[in-house]
Amino acid sequence: LRIYRLDELMMFIGDFAWFYLSARDMLLTGNIPLVGIASSHTWVYQGPLWTYILAIPLLVSNFNPISGAYLSAFMGVVTVFLMYKIGSAMFSKNLGLIAAALFATSPLVVIHARMPYHTSFIPLVALLLVFFIYKWVKGDIRFLPFVFFALGILYNLELATMVFWILLMLVFAYGIIKRERWFTKAINPKIILLSVFLFLLSVLPMIIYDFKENSGFYQITAFFRLIKIYLFSGSFVLSLESMRNIFSSLFTYNERLVFLG
């Protein structure tokens, strides 16, 4: 499903081309970009990680554009396998198999797995993030630094993955309120330092960009700035109509997980 007639049916839009040109220029000039394409808020950019990843298949294939889609498709297959393994570890083999089967054949998932785009890697890293959190709350604090590393990678791939930060905040709040042992064990200087180091390492190019451009750290603090925009700007309205639109979008995407349209 992920590679069928990919050389004929691969999508290719302007945003894809932006990353292709960025990766090509990096390989030909040696100038490493520190940020990716501009986001919908044009004063902040996506991370450059997809440019770095895309450069590998382009270099190996002598700049054949289909190589990026094959990489995304391959990682999509890896994600299906991990869905089975992680689902089995967290629940049962039967549930892991069902989850993997649904993920392997979902039209929306398949379409995204066939795109040579920075969003194609999000399911893989998000799945690992959930597994790392699971292992941490089961008592293995060694996985906490990997939680922060995965958050940094997700932030580098797509700024919208900042919603996962809220998930981690809720996990922390639960641990504090319930005084869970997995939380108190994590208050360890070595664990905290390693967590901070891995997160900063994963977003290092964006930090360098902020220093270089003297931008007021817009890139690395986008999460808090966007919250401020939506909550305290005059355009923010929490109405029944806005809530209806949000749920309508959610239902539409959930429908596409099962039916192509």
Secondary structure, 3 states (H helix, E strand, C coil): CCCCCHHHHCCCCHHHHHHHHHHHHHHHHCCCCCCCCECCCCCCECCCHHHHHHHHHHHHCCCCCHHHHHHHHHHHHHHHHHHHHHHHHHCCHHHHHHHHHHHHHCHHHHHHHCCCCHHHHHHHHHHHHHHHHHHHHCCCHHHHHHHHHHHHHHHHHCHHHHHHHHHHHHHHHHHHHHCCHHHHCCCCHHHHHHHHHHHHHHCHHHHHHHHHHCCCCCCCCHHHHHHHHHHHCCCCCCCHHHHHHHHHHHHHHHHHCCCCC
